[in-house]
Amino acid sequence: MTLKDVGSGKKLVYTLVDVREADASSGKISTSSPVGQALLDRAVGDEVTIVVPRGTLHYVIQRIGS
C-alpha cells in the first residue's frame, strides 16, 4: 500500500501483515496496530486520519497492492 502524507507530501509504502510478521523498520505493519486498523478496507483516494501516541497522522491512499 502506498500512502502520501498530507502534511509533508512524503510517500510511504507499507505492507499489512499478521502481528507475528510485523517489522516497522521494513515497512511491515500489523493489521492489529492503530495504523493497520485504520488502513483496512480502504480504497485508493481515501483520506485517512489516524491518532497515534506521537500525534495525528493524515494520509491519502495512492495505491493498494504490489
PEJOVEN-V542282 format. One record per pair of residues at least 12 apart in sequence whose C-alpha atoms are under 7 Angstrom apart, sorted by the first residue. I is the first residue (numbers start at 1). J is the second residue. D is the distance in Angstrom with one decimal. If there is no record, write none. Layout:
i | j | d
I | J | D
I | J | D
This chain:
i | j | d
1 | 13 | 5.6
1 | 14 | 5.3
1 | 15 | 6.1
1 | 63 | 5.5
1 | 64 | 4.4
1 | 65 | 5.7
2 | 14 | 6.5
2 | 61 | 6.2
2 | 62 | 5.4
2 | 63 | 4.9
2 | 64 | 6.5
3 | 59 | 6.0
3 | 60 | 5.6
3 | 61 | 4.7
3 | 62 | 5.4
4 | 59 | 5.4
4 | 60 | 5.2
4 | 61 | 6.5
4 | 62 | 6.7
5 | 58 | 5.9
5 | 59 | 4.6
5 | 60 | 6.7
6 | 58 | 5.5
6 | 59 | 5.4
6 | 60 | 6.7
13 | 27 | 6.5
14 | 27 | 4.8
14 | 28 | 5.8
14 | 29 | 6.7
15 | 27 | 6.1
15 | 28 | 4.8
15 | 29 | 6.2
16 | 28 | 5.9
16 | 29 | 5.2
16 | 30 | 5.7
16 | 31 | 5.7
16 | 36 | 6.4
17 | 29 | 5.9
17 | 30 | 5.0
17 | 31 | 5.9
18 | 30 | 5.4
18 | 31 | 6.1
19 | 31 | 6.8
19 | 32 | 6.7
34 | 52 | 6.9
35 | 50 | 6.5
38 | 50 | 6.6
43 | 61 | 7.0
44 | 61 | 5.0
44 | 62 | 5.4
44 | 63 | 5.8
44 | 64 | 6.7
45 | 60 | 6.0
45 | 61 | 5.2
45 | 62 | 6.0
46 | 60 | 5.7
46 | 61 | 5.5
47 | 59 | 5.7
47 | 60 | 4.4
47 | 61 | 6.5
48 | 60 | 6.2
